[in-house]
Amino acid sequence: MSVTTKNRSSMAVSPHLLALKATLDEDGKGLASFTTGELEVEVRAAHDSVFAIVRRPGQGGLAVRVAYPAAPFRCKALRCGPGEAARIEVTSPTGTHIITFFKSREALERLRITVELTPAATMVLPFAPRDLYPLGINDDPLAARGNVEASQRGLNAGMLYFRIDEPAFGNVLYLQNFTALNDYFRPTGTTPDGAVGGEWPELGYLLPAASREAAAEGVALEAGEPVTISDVILVFRHEAPPQERESARQFVQMLGTAYQIMDLPAVEYRDWVDRAERAARDLAEAPAATIRHYGNLYVHPYTDAEYPDIMVQMSVIAALHDWGKWRGEPDPLEAELKKGLRKFYDPKLKTLRRYLPNVGKDKDADAVDSWYLYHPLLNLGRLALDGDEDARTLFMDSIDYAIRAAQHFQYKWPIQYKVTDFAVIEETAPADGRGQTDVGGIYAWVMLQAFELTDDKRFLDEATAAIDTAMGLRFNVNYQANLTAWGAAACMRLWRITNRDLYLEQSYVYLASFLHNAVIWESRIGHAASYETFFAVTCLQDAPYMAMYECFDSFVAFEQYLKDGGPDLEPEARMLLSEYCKYALSRAWYYYPDALPPEAIADKQRKPNGYIDPKLSFPVEDLYPDGQQAGQVGQEVYGAGAAFIFATRAFHHVEGAPFRLFCDYLVRSVERTGDRALTITLDGGETCVANLRFVRLKRRKLTKTTVMTAGGDTLRAHAVSEDRIDYHVPADGRLVITWE
């Protein structure tokens, strides 16, 4: 979203805003003051609140409400602990607030404020106003002019990104760390859905209130039990150019800066090789996984349900292809599934159709979602570039229609249309009144695949036209997460081909929109206590759930993006995407029904999406940050490829060694330097940690291993067992590995 502020004369204000203005006009009680970089911070008591006033001298500032006792109160400064800039105690009939400030200044100024409340009695907290106010000249909140670029969507990260133009304070990223607030959400029965936002100039976090219909004893905080009610990270940048690409780059940079001071959840080792073997077996053997038409074998989209479609077939085939290459021999199922691909091709229209010719009357055989036309071509292109001539032929036979569709819609695609004549069935999505805004990104990637296959410049021109048309969408690029990820990859590849910095910069617009939809917190609400949510991405711009297919397809796109990025890539972008991939390898395990407790799985699935069979190694489609039951949509047979993708990227064969090497960061290079030595290079975040593991092969015994940094430091194993030796290693740089 992008919201421009109103004129002062038309601005609606609340009593809370007027009270803040009166407080700032008077001399309230000063409690503490400190600086961080060029910013001055003053903590001041008002008649009903405690505020932290952050000023850039002569250029405006912010007022952050750090306590709202809702009753008369006393306050005092306490002695600071290690690393603290200030510590304030607020005592009232409500209880005791402890407000702690942490500051740091590296490349950018950062401020973290935590608020812990110990209730004086068992209570339900009353309404509290939002906590953030931009300030103009003379600390006047009505005089500040600026623009909100992005605010929280649904249950994604509690972030707010805005700039103050008058006066020229700069860019601000506000991030409420919901992970720390689980102990408030759970007992009160609340969720932080859309909790960070507001209307200028009253912005920030609105503490979720317990339902009025709930019995008070069921949603109350316990007396004497400390609970964190706010943990906000603020990142500041003085220069705030309004241009789309630079604003997006600064957002990525500032989010990376905030991420570095978050308390990150641990990741767990997952045996994706075993999971992939089970998925391959179930695809081949389970009657609910496949069906025959015209004598050919096809994959069901869901467990024993839905008609075969081309996107599903290609997603599974491409992942199986990677799995066969990793194993050293093709999986027989890959060839079997390829036999039926031509049946999706319409020789009259010269395009792949979504469904087979014999699809049931309950489906519109001519209807196609815009992205569905291009994603199968992307996976065909992957196979063609790897030498598959049949895939190349089908890809090239379909490419001209793909271009006609793009040109017909002038690179601005609707939600759904008729494949026969491009008649629009559904123009825009009800949630935001826009079409599939990020289809241009995946289309550009397909065109770049065609360019690589043929060296025909018209494909390069098409990719350029699609990316150029999407410029100006700012934080509204994202329609579906994996499409946005492929758009970022296409921009980066375009930059490599054309050497035009415009496309490197535009890649940050796609990244910013993707990260805007990220769940950068670990929920412990409801059934979410049984799975991981950190650094997931909700699958659509308005979807309430995280989905496996979008998760692993984005993983593949970012693998390409990071390969093409090289040393010119913004360090925070490299770090955030590497961390996304790292957490995906841990978090995605919980999409599998056998990894969830039975009570966390829905009893009924969306019609006509079949049922959930926990014995099958196929993921459910949907997990929810607010802790609803998983699998309400269904069990994705088409998500089976996830295990193949994760296994082939995270596990590395070492010839002659008694182990496989696991790394949860993408490995940039591996070089065998001796009979029992190799060197690997990681290209992740400079301040981050990767997990390197030696995983024992069957019927082999692990021997002594040594891991050294390029600087000669020998790393100590983090954990040792008969089956694994685990190391924490720097996520950026070269490692020398030896074994006996």
Secondary structure, 3 states (H helix, E strand, C coil): CCEECCCHHHCCCCHHHHHHHHHHHCCCEEEEEEEECCEEEEEEECCCCEEEEEECCCCCEEEEEEECCCCCCEEEEECCCCCCCEEEEEEECCEEEEEEEEEEECCCEEEEEEEEEEECCCECCCCCCCCEEEECHHHCCCCCEEEEEEECCCCCCEEEEEEEEECCCEEEEEEECHHHHHHHHHHHCCCCCCCEEEECCEEEECCCCCCCCCCHHHCCECCCCCEEEEEEEEEEECCCCCCHHHHHHHHHHHHHHHHCCCCCCCCCCCCHHHHHHHHHHHHHHCCCCEEEECCEEEECCECCECCCEHHHHHHHHHHHHHHHHHHCCCCHHHHHHHCCHHHHEECCCCEECCECCCCCCCCCCCEEEHHHHHHHHHHHHHHHHCCCHHHHHHHHHHHHHHHHHHHHCCCCCCCEEECCCCCEEECCCCCCCCCCCCHHHHHHHHHHHHHHHHCCHHHHHHHHHHHHHHCCCHHHCCCEHHHHHHHHHHHHHHHHHHCCHHHHHHHHHHHHHHHHCEECCCCCCHHHHHCCCCCEEECECCCCCEEHHHHHHHHHHHHHHHHHHHHHCCHHHHHHHHHHHHHHHHHHHHHCHHHCCHHHECCCCCCCCCCCCCCCCCCECEECCCCCCECCCCEECHHHHHHHHHHHHHEEECCCCCEEEEECCCEEEEEEEECCEEEEEEECCCCCEEEEEEEECCCCCCCCEEEEECCCCEECCCEECCCEEEEEEECEEEEEEEEC
